[in-house]
Amino acid sequence: MSHPVVFAEIHGADGAALRRFYAGLFGWPFQEMPGADYGMAPPEAGGIGVGVGAAPEGRPGLVTFYVRTDDVAAALATAEGLGGTTSLPATRMPDGTVVGMLADPEGHVVGLVTPPPSSG
């Protein structure tokens, strides 16, 4: 697969409560992100990492996955040409990762990610 699913995310009204739920249900060990209602459970045994936290202000909760791509902005433009919409434009994170989000023609939200150059 040239564009593998590399990450998943769960957002809701109370990120801490969601993390407690998933830690209790699946035993996921969350690494809390300082200054944010967000934590990451690292990948295990061939799985992918999962981030769980509070939804950004004004946005509904969601469950989504992230697809690796070489160019988030170009993938968003392609999605729009196919009838999707951009939910989050290409955004560079402090570590150099670029993320973006689209909604498909039925409104399902899918994330896009380009890792920083050093992580291959």
Backbone as a printed PyTorch tensor [residue, N CA C, xyz], in Angstrom:
tensor([[[  0.8640,  -1.1680,   0.0000],
         [  0.0000,   0.0000,   0.0000],
         [  0.9070,   1.2260,   0.0000]],

        [[  0.7180,   2.0990,  -0.9710],
         [  1.5900,   3.2690,  -1.0850],
         [  1.2280,   4.3830,  -0.1060]],

        [[  0.0490,   4.3450,   0.4660],
         [ -0.3830,   5.3430,   1.4390],
         [ -0.9620,   4.6120,   2.6540]],

        [[ -0.0920,   4.0860,   3.5380],
         [ -0.5910,   3.2950,   4.6670],
         [ -1.2540,   4.1330,   5.7510]],

        [[ -2.1570,   3.5000,   6.4830],
         [ -2.7370,   4.1130,   7.6690],
         [ -1.6630,   4.0350,   8.7500]],

        [[ -1.3100,   5.1920,   9.3430],
         [ -0.1840,   5.2310,  10.2740],
         [ -0.5460,   5.7010,  11.6800]],

        [[ -1.7800,   6.1870,  11.8850],
         [ -2.1380,   6.7510,  13.1790],
         [ -3.6540,   6.8430,  13.2590]],

        [[ -4.1870,   6.8010,  14.4650],
         [ -5.6250,   6.9900,  14.6670],
         [ -5.8190,   7.9820,  15.8000]],

        [[ -6.9760,   8.6200,  15.8270],
         [ -7.2470,   9.6370,  16.8390],
         [ -8.6990,   9.5600,  17.2840]],

        [[ -8.9080,   9.8160,  18.5750],
         [-10.2400,   9.8790,  19.1550],
         [-10.3270,  11.2000,  19.9090]],

        [[-11.2690,  12.0520,  19.5330],
         [-11.4890,  13.3380,  20.2050],
         [-12.8880,  13.3570,  20.7980]],

        [[-13.0190,  13.9970,  21.9400],
         [-14.3290,  14.1390,  22.5610],
         [-14.3400,  15.2970,  23.5290]],

        [[-15.4090,  15.4220,  24.2910],
         [-15.5680,  16.5360,  25.2190],
         [-14.5970,  16.4640,  26.3870]],

        [[-14.2630,  15.2720,  26.8740],
         [-13.3910,  15.1080,  28.0450],
         [-12.2920,  14.1040,  27.7140]],

        [[-11.1660,  14.6150,  27.2510],
         [-10.0520,  13.7650,  26.8370],
         [ -9.5410,  12.8590,  27.9510]],

        [[ -9.4330,  13.3930,  29.1710],
         [ -8.9300,  12.5950,  30.2920],
         [ -9.8540,  11.4090,  30.5650]],

        [[-11.1580,  11.6380,  30.5240],
         [-12.1100,  10.5480,  30.7530],
         [-12.0190,   9.5040,  29.6430]],

        [[-11.8490,   9.9550,  28.4090],
         [-11.6970,   9.0130,  27.3050],
         [-10.4250,   8.1830,  27.4630]],

        [[ -9.3290,   8.8330,  27.8680],
         [ -8.0850,   8.0790,  28.0710],
         [ -8.2480,   7.0400,  29.1780]],

        [[ -8.9280,   7.4040,  30.2660],
         [ -9.1740,   6.4270,  31.3410],
         [ -9.9910,   5.2430,  30.8100]],

        [[-11.0010,   5.5380,  30.0040],
         [-11.8360,   4.4910,  29.4340],
         [-10.9990,   3.5250,  28.5980]],

        [[-10.2220,   4.0600,  27.6380],
         [ -9.4490,   3.1940,  26.7410],
         [ -8.2910,   2.5060,  27.4590]],

        [[ -7.7180,   3.1480,  28.4620],
         [ -6.6860,   2.4930,  29.2700],
         [ -7.2940,   1.3140,  30.0240]],

        [[ -8.4910,   1.5130,  30.5900],
         [ -9.1540,   0.4290,  31.3060],
         [ -9.6200,  -0.6840,  30.3910]],

        [[-10.1100,  -0.3340,  29.2200],
         [-10.6440,  -1.3120,  28.2830],
         [ -9.5440,  -2.1300,  27.6090]],

        [[ -8.5250,  -1.4350,  27.0980],
         [ -7.4970,  -2.1000,  26.3010],
         [ -6.1220,  -2.1380,  26.9630]],

        [[ -5.9520,  -1.4510,  28.0980],
         [ -4.6450,  -1.4000,  28.7480],
         [ -3.6550,  -0.4910,  28.0340]],

        [[ -4.1570,   0.4490,  27.2400],
         [ -3.2600,   1.3490,  26.5090],
         [ -2.5490,   2.2730,  27.4840]],

        [[ -1.2150,   2.3240,  27.4440],
         [ -0.4590,   3.2420,  28.3090],
         [ -0.2900,   4.5930,  27.6150]],

        [[ -0.9750,   5.6000,  28.0880],
         [ -0.9310,   6.9070,  27.4340],
         [  0.2410,   7.7360,  27.9120]],

        [[  0.9050,   8.3840,  26.9650],
         [  1.9350,   9.3770,  27.2610],
         [  1.2400,  10.7320,  27.1360]],

        [[  1.0690,  11.4100,  28.2710],
         [  0.3570,  12.6900,  28.2910],
         [  1.1970,  13.7770,  27.6240]],

        [[  0.5420,  14.6460,  26.8730],
         [  1.1930,  15.7780,  26.2340],
         [  1.0900,  16.9760,  27.1770]],

        [[  2.2290,  17.5420,  27.5810],
         [  2.2000,  18.6830,  28.5060],
         [  1.3800,  19.8480,  27.9520]],

        [[  0.5390,  20.4230,  28.8070],
         [ -0.2290,  21.6040,  28.4370],
         [ -1.4310,  21.3300,  27.5490]],

        [[ -1.7870,  20.0670,  27.3490],
         [ -2.9240,  19.7500,  26.4830],
         [ -3.7210,  18.5990,  27.0870]],

        [[ -4.9990,  18.5700,  26.8180],
         [ -5.8450,  17.4570,  27.2320],
         [ -5.7360,  16.3920,  26.1470]],

        [[ -4.5450,  15.7730,  26.0450],
         [ -4.2410,  14.8590,  24.9520],
         [ -3.1490,  13.8990,  25.3920]],

        [[ -3.2740,  12.6590,  24.9980],
         [ -2.2440,  11.6670,  25.2780],
         [ -2.1390,  10.7100,  24.1140]],

        [[ -0.9650,  10.0760,  23.9940],
         [ -0.7320,   9.1490,  22.8960],
         [ -0.3880,   7.7750,  23.4430]],

        [[ -1.0530,   6.7610,  22.9050],
         [ -0.7250,   5.3710,  23.1960],
         [  0.1520,   4.8920,  22.0440]],

        [[  1.3780,   4.4590,  22.3360],
         [  2.2850,   4.0530,  21.2600],
         [  1.8240,   2.7690,  20.5690]],

        [[  2.3050,   2.5400,  19.3460],
         [  1.9160,   1.3250,  18.6290],
         [  2.4230,   0.0810,  19.3650]],

        [[  1.6530,  -0.9810,  19.2630],
         [  2.0350,  -2.2630,  19.8660],
         [  1.8380,  -3.3840,  18.8590]],

        [[  2.7100,  -4.3480,  18.8520],
         [  2.5730,  -5.6100,  18.1070],
         [  1.9550,  -5.4550,  16.7210]],

        [[  2.5660,  -4.6300,  15.8880],
         [  2.0950,  -4.4710,  14.5190],
         [  0.9470,  -3.5050,  14.3500]],

        [[  0.4740,  -2.9040,  15.4510],
         [ -0.6160,  -1.9380,  15.3680],
         [ -0.0920,  -0.5380,  15.1010]],

        [[ -0.9630,   0.4300,  15.2190],
         [ -0.6030,   1.8260,  15.0290],
         [ -0.8400,   2.5810,  16.3300]],

        [[ -0.2000,   3.7340,  16.4850],
         [ -0.4150,   4.5820,  17.6460],
         [ -1.7900,   5.2260,  17.5960]],

        [[ -2.2890,   5.5830,  18.7950],
         [ -3.6010,   6.2270,  18.8930],
         [ -3.4880,   7.4350,  19.8130]],

        [[ -3.9450,   8.5850,  19.3540],
         [ -4.0140,   9.7820,  20.1760],
         [ -5.4410,   9.9640,  20.6760]],

        [[ -5.5810,  10.3030,  21.9660],
         [ -6.9090,  10.5010,  22.5520],
         [ -6.8930,  11.8090,  23.3260]],

        [[ -7.8390,  12.6910,  23.0390],
         [ -7.8670,  13.9630,  23.7390],
         [ -9.1370,  14.7440,  23.5010]],

        [[ -9.1370,  15.9440,  24.0290],
         [-10.2760,  16.8430,  23.8700],
         [-10.3230,  17.3660,  22.4420]],

        [[-11.5240,  17.4790,  21.9170],
         [-11.7050,  18.0550,  20.5910],
         [-11.3370,  19.5340,  20.6440]],

        [[-10.7320,  20.0580,  19.5760],
         [-10.4480,  21.4950,  19.5460],
         [-11.7210,  22.3060,  19.7440]],

        [[-11.5770,  23.4670,  20.3370],
         [-12.7110,  24.3700,  20.6390],
         [-13.6370,  24.5140,  19.4360]],

        [[-14.9100,  24.2520,  19.6650],
         [-15.9020,  24.4360,  18.6240],
         [-16.0380,  23.2860,  17.6450]],

        [[-15.2420,  22.2510,  17.8090],
         [-15.3270,  21.1200,  16.8810],
         [-15.9780,  19.9320,  17.5780]],

        [[-16.7210,  19.1360,  16.8210],
         [-17.3380,  17.9580,  17.4310],
         [-16.2960,  16.8710,  17.6870]],

        [[-16.6390,  15.9220,  18.5280],
         [-15.7720,  14.7650,  18.7320],
         [-15.7030,  13.9490,  17.4480]],

        [[-14.6920,  13.1090,  17.3420],
         [-14.5420,  12.2750,  16.1560],
         [-13.6590,  11.0900,  16.4630]],

        [[-13.7550,  10.1040,  15.6090],
         [-12.8150,   8.9870,  15.5600],
         [-12.3380,   8.9640,  14.1230]],

        [[-11.0290,   9.0030,  13.9120],
         [-10.5220,   9.0420,  12.5520],
         [ -9.1800,   8.3110,  12.4670]],

        [[ -8.7000,   8.1540,  11.2640],
         [ -7.3820,   7.5810,  11.0300],
         [ -6.5960,   8.5330,  10.1330]],

        [[ -5.2760,   8.3860,  10.1730],
         [ -4.3890,   9.2370,   9.3800],
         [ -3.6600,   8.3940,   8.3450]],

        [[ -3.6080,   8.9000,   7.1190],
         [ -2.9450,   8.2310,   6.0070],
         [ -1.6530,   8.9770,   5.6970]],

        [[ -0.5690,   8.2390,   5.5460],
         [  0.7200,   8.8540,   5.2180],
         [  0.7290,   9.2560,   3.7490]],

        [[  1.2070,  10.4560,   3.4900],
         [  1.3270,  10.9730,   2.1350],
         [  2.5800,  11.8430,   2.0540]],

        [[  3.1290,  11.9800,   0.8600],
         [  4.3330,  12.7940,   0.6830],
         [  4.0370,  14.2880,   0.6950]],

        [[  2.7870,  14.6800,   0.4240],
         [  2.4490,  16.1000,   0.3190],
         [  1.0000,  16.3070,   0.7730]],

        [[  0.8260,  16.7300,   2.0140],
         [ -0.5120,  16.9050,   2.5800],
         [ -1.3200,  17.9140,   1.7680]],

        [[ -0.7300,  19.0570,   1.4380],
         [ -1.4660,  20.0900,   0.6980],
         [ -1.9380,  19.5630,  -0.6600]],

        [[ -1.0940,  18.8260,  -1.3650],
         [ -1.4810,  18.2740,  -2.6660],
         [ -2.5920,  17.2400,  -2.5110]],

        [[ -2.5140,  16.4130,  -1.4770],
         [ -3.5580,  15.4120,  -1.2480],
         [ -4.8940,  16.0880,  -0.9240]],

        [[ -4.8540,  17.1850,  -0.1540],
         [ -6.0860,  17.9240,   0.1410],
         [ -6.6840,  18.5100,  -1.1430]],

        [[ -5.8350,  19.0270,  -2.0090],
         [ -6.3200,  19.5800,  -3.2800],
         [ -6.9480,  18.4860,  -4.1360]],

        [[ -6.3290,  17.3140,  -4.1600],
         [ -6.8950,  16.1890,  -4.9090],
         [ -8.2420,  15.7900,  -4.3270]],

        [[ -8.3230,  15.7280,  -2.9910],
         [ -9.5890,  15.3800,  -2.3290],
         [-10.6890,  16.3560,  -2.7150]],

        [[-10.3660,  17.6470,  -2.7360],
         [-11.3550,  18.6540,  -3.1160],
         [-11.7990,  18.4600,  -4.5650]],

        [[-10.8600,  18.0960,  -5.4370],
         [-11.2020,  17.8410,  -6.8350],
         [-12.1060,  16.6300,  -7.0130]],

        [[-12.0830,  15.7320,  -6.0360],
         [-12.9090,  14.5270,  -6.0800],
         [-14.2170,  14.6830,  -5.3020]],

        [[-14.4890,  15.8940,  -4.8080],
         [-15.7430,  16.1410,  -4.1200],
         [-15.6500,  16.2070,  -2.6060]],

        [[-14.4440,  16.1110,  -2.0510],
         [-14.2570,  16.2470,  -0.6090],
         [-14.0430,  17.7000,  -0.2340]],

        [[-13.8720,  17.9440,   1.0540],
         [-13.5840,  19.2950,   1.5310],
         [-12.4350,  19.2400,   2.5240]],

        [[-11.7250,  20.3300,   2.6390],
         [-10.6420,  20.4320,   3.6120],
         [-11.2260,  20.8150,   4.9630]],

        [[-10.9470,  19.9950,   5.9840],
         [-11.3800,  20.2820,   7.3530],
         [-10.2870,  20.9990,   8.1280]],

        [[ -9.0380,  20.6630,   7.8410],
         [ -7.8720,  21.2980,   8.4490],
         [ -6.8200,  21.4170,   7.3650]],

        [[ -6.4240,  22.6360,   6.9890],
         [ -5.3970,  22.7760,   5.9600],
         [ -4.0610,  22.2160,   6.4400]],

        [[ -3.1460,  22.0060,   5.5230],
         [ -1.8200,  21.4960,   5.8660],
         [ -1.2180,  22.3700,   6.9670]],

        [[ -0.8440,  21.7390,   8.0700],
         [ -0.3440,  22.4370,   9.2600],
         [  0.9350,  21.7690,   9.7370]],

        [[  2.0070,  22.5540,   9.8540],
         [  3.2870,  22.0190,  10.3310],
         [  3.2950,  22.0270,  11.8530]],

        [[  3.5840,  20.8590,  12.4400],
         [  3.6680,  20.7050,  13.8870],
         [  5.0900,  21.0800,  14.3420]],

        [[  5.2830,  21.3230,  15.6430],
         [  6.6130,  21.7220,  16.1280],
         [  7.7400,  20.7460,  15.7750]],

        [[  7.4260,  19.4550,  15.6670],
         [  8.4750,  18.4780,  15.3390],
         [  8.7330,  18.3540,  13.8400]],

        [[  8.0280,  19.1250,  13.0160],
         [  8.2140,  19.0900,  11.5690],
         [  7.1960,  18.2400,  10.8390]],

        [[  6.4020,  17.4700,  11.5640],
         [  5.3260,  16.6870,  10.9540],
         [  4.3060,  17.6460,  10.3540]],

        [[  3.7750,  17.3090,   9.1880],
         [  2.7110,  18.1080,   8.5770],
         [  1.4340,  17.2680,   8.6110]],

        [[  0.3570,  17.8590,   9.1350],
         [ -0.9340,  17.1730,   9.1890],
         [ -1.9970,  18.0040,   8.4910]],

        [[ -3.0420,  17.3530,   8.0840],
         [ -4.2060,  17.9980,   7.5050],
         [ -5.3720,  17.0490,   7.6500]],

        [[ -6.5770,  17.5510,   7.4550],
         [ -7.7590,  16.6990,   7.5490],
         [ -8.7210,  17.0510,   6.4300]],

        [[ -9.4000,  16.0220,   5.9170],
         [-10.3960,  16.2170,   4.8800],
         [-11.6860,  15.5480,   5.3020]],

        [[-12.7660,  15.9750,   4.6990],
         [-14.0400,  15.2800,   4.8230],
         [-14.3590,  14.7260,   3.4410]],

        [[-14.6750,  13.4350,   3.3800],
         [-15.0190,  12.8380,   2.0920],
         [-16.4080,  13.3360,   1.6690]],

        [[-16.8830,  12.9680,   0.4810],
         [-18.1710,  13.4880,   0.0240],
         [-19.3590,  13.1850,   0.9440]],

        [[-19.2310,  12.1870,   1.8460],
         [-20.3030,  11.8810,   2.7930],
         [-20.0330,  12.4610,   4.1770]],

        [[-18.9330,  13.2060,   4.3160],
         [-18.6320,  13.8680,   5.5810],
         [-17.7370,  13.1070,   6.5390]],

        [[-17.2210,  11.9370,   6.1600],
         [-16.3030,  11.1920,   7.0170],
         [-14.9530,  11.9070,   7.0520]],

        [[-14.4340,  12.1250,   8.2540],
         [-13.1780,  12.8570,   8.4040],
         [-12.0030,  11.8850,   8.3830]],

        [[-11.0080,  12.2140,   7.5680],
         [ -9.7990,  11.4170,   7.4150],
         [ -8.6050,  12.3550,   7.5490]],

        [[ -7.6050,  11.9170,   8.3090],
         [ -6.4040,  12.7160,   8.4780],
         [ -5.3360,  12.3380,   7.4700]],

        [[ -4.4690,  13.2900,   7.2030],
         [ -3.3060,  13.0900,   6.3310],
         [ -2.0770,  13.4930,   7.1200]],

        [[ -0.9550,  12.8100,   6.9020],
         [  0.2640,  13.1280,   7.6350],
         [  1.4890,  12.8890,   6.7680]],

        [[  2.4200,  13.8360,   6.8570],
         [  3.7490,  13.6680,   6.2840],
         [  4.7200,  13.7830,   7.4570]],

        [[  5.4260,  12.6760,   7.7720],
         [  6.3820,  12.7390,   8.8900],
         [  7.5260,  13.6930,   8.5710]],

        [[  8.2190,  14.1560,   9.6190],
         [  9.3810,  15.0010,   9.3640],
         [ 10.4310,  14.2330,   8.5680]],

        [[ 11.2700,  14.9200,   7.7890],
         [ 12.2450,  14.2400,   6.9270],
         [ 13.1140,  13.2120,   7.6390]],

        [[ 13.4730,  13.4700,   8.8810],
         [ 14.3850,  12.5720,   9.5860],
         [ 13.7470,  11.2490,   9.9760]],

        [[ 12.3840,  11.1530,   9.9810],
         [ 11.7480,   9.9120,  10.4260],
         [ 11.4200,   8.9780,   9.2710]],

        [[ 11.7770,   9.3870,   8.0390],
         [ 11.5990,   8.5450,   6.8630],
         [ 10.2370,   8.1340,   6.6480]]])
